Amino acid sequence: MNQSQSNDPLHGITLKTILEYLVAEYGWEQLGDRININCFNDEPSINSSLKFLRKTDWARAKVERLYLNSISYDERHGKNKPETDAGQSETESAWDRARKKKK
């Protein structure tokens, strides 16, 4: 059973999902400031932006790059960071934390 896995971090993520994430994260105005294209600055909408980005490779590449830079490494790889309490060292073991609670 040889299954090849894609090394593309955008594999399985639609352009619409990427655009919706960026709009939610930055809003149209800030998105237009970060990537200066008319579909983000002049009466922006998801549908008009998708239409433009699907036809324009250089603009799509900029949007994809911004998306990849915007999400954390852990989100891209499906891993969650361990939650830590304020002032707690990430290298501190569960055993050390349990002993501190008993004191």
Backbone bond lengths (Angstrom), bond angles and torsions (degrees), N, CA, C in turn:
res aa  C-N    CA-C-N  psi(-1)  N-CA   C-N-CA  omega(-1)  CA-C   N-CA-C  phi
1 M - - - 1.435 - - 1.519 110.42 -
2 N 1.275 117.33 88.54 1.453 121.10 176.25 1.509 109.47 -98.01
3 Q 1.304 115.65 108.98 1.451 120.64 176.50 1.516 107.55 -110.91
4 S 1.311 115.84 123.30 1.456 118.12 179.03 1.520 109.18 -85.62
5 Q 1.312 114.86 135.52 1.452 120.52 178.51 1.517 108.54 -103.44
6 S 1.304 115.27 141.37 1.446 120.22 179.07 1.526 109.92 -76.85
7 N 1.313 116.12 135.82 1.459 120.75 175.60 1.527 111.08 -88.79
8 D 1.314 116.37 -0.39 1.452 121.71 -179.87 1.526 109.28 -74.80
9 P 1.341 118.44 118.04 1.464 119.81 -179.06 1.527 113.03 -67.11
10 L 1.324 117.33 -14.76 1.462 120.94 179.17 1.525 112.46 -96.20
11 H 1.326 116.81 3.40 1.461 120.67 -178.80 1.525 110.42 -57.91
12 G 1.318 116.21 124.37 1.456 121.36 177.57 1.522 114.51 86.52
13 I 1.327 117.36 -1.46 1.466 120.98 179.17 1.523 107.78 -105.32
14 T 1.316 116.24 121.52 1.461 119.75 -177.36 1.523 110.65 -78.14
15 L 1.312 115.12 158.10 1.456 120.72 177.07 1.529 110.23 -61.43
16 K 1.314 116.81 -36.04 1.462 120.62 178.43 1.530 110.76 -62.86
17 T 1.315 117.15 -42.35 1.466 121.59 178.12 1.525 110.67 -62.81
18 I 1.320 116.12 -42.88 1.465 121.24 178.95 1.522 110.10 -61.32
19 L 1.320 116.17 -48.13 1.457 121.00 -177.80 1.530 111.32 -64.77
20 E 1.316 117.20 -42.64 1.466 120.50 178.41 1.527 111.21 -62.40
21 Y 1.323 116.67 -39.09 1.465 120.54 177.46 1.526 110.35 -62.57
22 L 1.336 116.39 -47.12 1.461 120.45 -177.37 1.530 111.62 -65.37
23 V 1.318 117.06 -38.76 1.465 120.19 178.32 1.525 109.84 -66.17
24 A 1.317 117.20 -40.87 1.465 120.53 178.01 1.526 110.90 -66.75
25 E 1.313 116.42 -37.43 1.466 121.52 -177.43 1.529 112.10 -73.87
26 Y 1.332 117.26 -44.69 1.460 121.41 -171.82 1.527 114.43 -112.69
27 G 1.314 118.00 -27.36 1.460 120.85 -171.63 1.524 109.20 82.70
28 W 1.324 116.08 161.30 1.468 120.01 -175.59 1.524 112.30 -64.32
29 E 1.331 116.65 -40.92 1.467 119.47 -175.91 1.528 111.55 -63.43
30 Q 1.313 116.09 -49.14 1.469 119.28 -179.60 1.529 110.98 -69.43
31 L 1.317 116.99 -33.69 1.466 120.23 176.85 1.528 109.78 -63.55
32 G 1.334 116.24 -41.05 1.462 120.88 176.41 1.518 112.82 -65.46
33 D 1.331 116.88 -31.20 1.466 120.42 175.87 1.522 111.05 -70.96
34 R 1.319 116.34 -38.35 1.466 120.63 -178.38 1.527 112.08 -74.60
35 I 1.323 116.15 -40.16 1.467 121.36 178.37 1.523 106.25 -126.93
36 N 1.311 116.52 104.51 1.458 121.50 -172.86 1.531 111.09 -82.00
37 I 1.332 114.70 84.72 1.463 120.54 174.07 1.527 107.64 -132.34
38 N 1.324 115.74 146.73 1.465 121.16 -173.17 1.521 113.90 -58.89
39 C 1.313 117.84 -34.13 1.468 118.66 -176.82 1.528 111.82 -66.12
40 F 1.338 118.28 -15.35 1.460 121.67 175.44 1.527 111.88 -97.49
41 N 1.324 116.86 -19.70 1.463 120.72 -173.69 1.524 114.24 -105.14
42 D 1.314 118.15 -29.76 1.462 121.76 -174.12 1.526 110.08 -113.86
43 E 1.320 116.61 102.40 1.464 123.28 -178.58 1.534 111.62 49.01
44 P 1.326 116.63 62.58 1.466 119.85 -175.32 1.526 113.07 -70.98
45 S 1.319 114.47 145.90 1.461 121.61 172.00 1.522 107.47 -152.06
46 I 1.306 115.13 158.84 1.465 119.87 179.43 1.529 109.97 -60.91
47 N 1.334 116.74 -48.17 1.465 120.12 -175.46 1.526 113.03 -63.55
48 S 1.335 117.51 -45.09 1.466 118.93 -179.44 1.526 110.87 -67.71
49 S 1.322 116.44 -36.39 1.463 119.90 178.62 1.522 111.05 -67.35
50 L 1.330 116.92 -41.83 1.466 120.15 177.99 1.522 110.91 -61.20
51 K 1.317 116.29 -42.89 1.463 120.87 -179.83 1.530 110.34 -59.84
52 F 1.335 116.24 -45.69 1.459 120.50 179.64 1.527 111.55 -66.61
53 L 1.323 116.91 -46.56 1.466 120.71 -175.79 1.526 112.21 -65.71
54 R 1.322 117.27 -31.78 1.468 120.03 178.76 1.523 112.01 -70.21
55 K 1.326 116.29 -24.18 1.471 120.60 -179.24 1.529 112.77 -95.40
56 T 1.326 117.38 -16.96 1.462 121.02 -170.59 1.525 109.99 -121.30
57 D 1.323 115.25 100.95 1.466 120.86 -174.23 1.526 113.72 -61.54
58 W 1.343 117.81 -41.79 1.462 119.58 -176.74 1.527 111.08 -65.42
59 A 1.328 117.00 -36.98 1.465 120.38 179.75 1.529 110.28 -71.13
60 R 1.319 115.87 -40.98 1.464 119.71 178.36 1.530 110.50 -61.98
61 A 1.325 116.47 -40.26 1.464 120.43 179.03 1.530 110.92 -61.54
62 K 1.325 116.92 -39.69 1.468 120.11 178.50 1.526 111.12 -65.99
63 V 1.321 116.64 -40.81 1.463 121.07 179.28 1.529 110.04 -65.28
64 E 1.314 116.93 -44.49 1.465 120.50 179.28 1.524 111.29 -63.58
65 R 1.330 116.95 -39.43 1.466 120.94 179.12 1.530 110.54 -65.12
66 L 1.327 116.65 -42.77 1.462 120.04 178.10 1.524 110.56 -63.02
67 Y 1.319 116.91 -40.38 1.464 120.97 178.40 1.528 110.77 -61.02
68 L 1.319 116.15 -48.16 1.465 119.74 -179.27 1.521 111.70 -63.15
69 N 1.323 116.35 -36.76 1.461 119.63 178.21 1.522 111.91 -73.05
70 S 1.317 116.89 -22.97 1.463 121.21 -175.97 1.519 113.42 -83.79
71 I 1.293 116.73 -30.69 1.460 118.41 -178.86 1.520 109.17 -90.80
72 S 1.272 116.03 152.37 1.461 119.59 -177.18 1.526 110.72 -77.63
73 Y 1.289 115.14 161.53 1.459 122.12 177.66 1.528 110.15 -56.58
74 D 1.302 116.04 -42.62 1.464 119.77 -177.35 1.519 112.27 -66.69
75 E 1.328 117.91 -37.73 1.462 119.80 178.07 1.525 110.46 -64.31
76 R 1.325 116.32 -40.00 1.464 119.60 -179.22 1.517 112.06 -65.60
77 H 1.319 116.77 -29.29 1.459 120.32 -176.61 1.526 113.23 -105.38
78 G 1.311 116.83 8.04 1.462 120.83 175.73 1.513 114.46 68.95
79 K 1.317 117.34 25.75 1.460 121.23 179.80 1.517 108.84 -112.19
80 N 1.307 115.93 149.19 1.461 120.88 176.55 1.512 109.04 -107.97
81 K 1.318 115.26 139.49 1.457 119.63 175.93 1.516 108.82 -74.06
82 P 1.320 117.67 143.09 1.461 118.65 176.54 1.520 109.74 -67.55
83 E 1.321 115.46 137.22 1.452 119.65 179.37 1.516 108.86 -79.93
84 T 1.313 115.25 139.00 1.455 119.90 178.72 1.516 108.94 -126.83
85 D 1.326 115.32 148.64 1.457 120.55 175.67 1.514 108.62 -76.80
86 A 1.320 116.37 159.09 1.463 120.87 178.52 1.522 109.42 -59.82
87 G 1.312 115.88 132.53 1.452 120.79 178.64 1.514 114.27 80.51
88 Q 1.289 118.27 1.60 1.464 122.09 -177.91 1.520 109.22 -94.92
89 S 1.291 116.84 132.56 1.452 121.75 178.90 1.522 109.80 -75.17
90 E 1.338 116.23 139.44 1.462 119.40 178.97 1.521 111.63 -69.30
91 T 1.334 116.78 -21.51 1.461 119.91 -179.41 1.520 111.72 -87.70
92 E 1.312 117.15 -7.28 1.457 121.33 179.61 1.529 109.24 -68.96
93 S 1.308 116.30 132.83 1.460 120.07 -177.17 1.522 111.24 -80.18
94 A 1.309 115.59 163.47 1.460 121.09 176.73 1.527 109.84 -61.72
95 W 1.311 116.74 -34.48 1.465 121.67 178.87 1.529 110.21 -62.63
96 D 1.334 117.23 -44.91 1.463 121.54 178.76 1.528 111.13 -62.72
97 R 1.311 116.99 -41.31 1.469 120.77 179.45 1.525 110.99 -65.17
98 A 1.328 117.18 -39.82 1.464 120.95 179.72 1.525 110.65 -65.14
99 R 1.326 117.05 -39.89 1.466 120.35 178.99 1.521 111.05 -65.40
100 K 1.327 117.46 -37.20 1.460 120.58 179.03 1.521 111.16 -65.94
101 K 1.324 117.04 -36.65 1.462 121.01 -179.27 1.521 111.46 -66.98
102 K 1.337 117.53 -32.27 1.462 121.14 -179.07 1.518 111.84 -70.55
103 K 1.311 117.71 -27.33 1.472 121.50 -176.64 1.491 112.63 -71.67
